[in-house]
Amino acid sequence: MRPTTNAKSPALNGSSAFWLLGFVILVVAIGIAIGFATAPGAWYETLAKPIFNPPPWVFGPVWTVIYILIAVAGWRIWMIAPKSGAMGAWALQMALNWLWSPIFFGAEMPWLAFAIIVVLLGAIALFIVLARRIDKVAAWLFAPYALWVAFATLLNGSIAVMN
């Protein structure tokens, strides 16, 4: 079966702009709120970390950009195929994404967080595969996210093993 190629691309008009703004505000606001609520504390500072662990200031800007990309991709699929498997995969990865920080930083459970991030990476890949059939732009918007979460998976796994 050949994938469809952007048969419909979402037009930016009054209604769709409202939805786009809603997606961006929702995704970014919840991501920032979770980040502040589960900011790394004394426990995280005491952990052994791999040499490739980025400095703390990197995470905020990177996640903000990624959350915007996630929101735009979700909006594009929502506007074209709101009841699609791609939209379901988008919702699943969002839930897993928002669950990770409370488990890793809040509950201080790096192995459970590792299990969650592995499933998250799979959900991101599933979204890309399913979204590509509906809207290639939405699928490509997830590429930086997939790369960052692959790196974060390696980082999370390394921290779990080292501690």
N, C-alpha and C positions, 0 to 999 in steps of 0.2 A: 504494500500500500504506500503510495507516494504521499508525502506530507503536503498539505495545502500551503500556499505561499502568500501570506498576507492578503487574502481575498478582501478583507476589510481592515483598514487601519483606522484607529480611533481619531476622529476629528476633534479639534479643540474648539468647542463652542461654550456657551454659557453653562449648560448643564454638565458637560464633560469636564469643564474647568473646575466646577464645584466638586465633582468626584475626585479629580486629580488632587486638588488642595486637601480634600478630606483624607485621601490615602497618605499623602505626605505628612500631614499633621499627625494623624493617628500613629503611623509607623515610627516617625522620628520622636514624637512626644513620649510614647510608651518606652521606646528604646532608651531615651535619655533618663526617664524616670527610673527605670530598672537599673540603669548604670549608676545613678546617684544613690539609690536605695541599697545597692549591693557593691558599693565601691570597695576596691581592695583595701584591706586593713592590716592590722598587725599580723594576723595569721598568714596572709599572703606574703608579707615581707619576710617572714621567717623561712619560707619554703626555699629549697634548693631549686634553681632554675637553669635551664640549658643556656649555653653561651649565645644562642640566637634569639633569646627573649628580647623583644623590642623595649625601648624605654617607655615608661608609663604614658608620656605625653602623646605617643603615636596613636593610641587606641581611640581617643575621643574623636579626632578629625577623621580617621579612617572609617569608624563606624557611622559617623554622621553622613558621609558621602555614600557609604554602602546602603544605609537605610533609605536615603533618597532614591537610589537606584532600585531598591526592592519595591518601594512605593510606586514608582513610575511603571515598573514592570507589572505589578499587581493591577494598577489602574488600567493599563493597556489591555490585559486579559479580561478584566471586569467589563470593560466597554465592548469588547468583541464577543466574548463567550463566558458570561458570568456563572453558568452552571456546568462548566467544563471540568474535566479531570485536572487540567492545569491550574484552575482556580482552587481546587481542592488541595493540590500539592502546594500552592502558594500559602494557603491558610495553615497547612500542616507545618511547613518550614518556619512560618512566622511564630507559631506556638512553641516549637522546639527552640527557636532562637531566643525567645523571651524567657524560656524555662532555664536555659543554660546558666546564666549569671546567678540566679538565686540558688541553684544547686552547687555550683563551684564556689562562689564567694560567700553566699549566705549560709548554706548548710555545711560548707567546707568539706565537700565530698568530691575530690577530683576524679575518682574512678567512675562514679555515677555520672558526673558531668562528661567524662570521656565517652561513655555509652551514648549519652544524649547527643553529643556533637557528631559522633559517627552516623547516627540515624539522621541528624540534621543534614549532614553532607549528602547522604542518599536522597533526602527529600529535595534538596537543591538540584541535584542531578536529575531527579524525576521531573521537577518543574521545567528544567531546561529542555528535556526531551519532549514533554507534552506541549510546552509553550511554542516550541519551534514549529509545530504543525499549525499553530494558530497565528502567531505573530513572531517573526524572527527577531524583531527589535527587542521585544520583551525577553526572549531567550538570551540574547547577547547582553542585555542589561544585568543578567545574573552571573556573567563570566567573572567579573572582579570579585563578587561575593563568593563564588565557588572557590576561587584561588585563595582568598583570605581565610575562608573556613577550613580549607585543606591545610593551610599553614597553622591555623589555630588548633586543628585536630592534632597535628604533630606536636605543637607546644603543650597542649593539655596532656597528651599521652606521655610526653617526656617528664612533665612535672609530676604526674601520677607515679611513674616508675621511679623517679629520683627521690620521692618522699614516701 
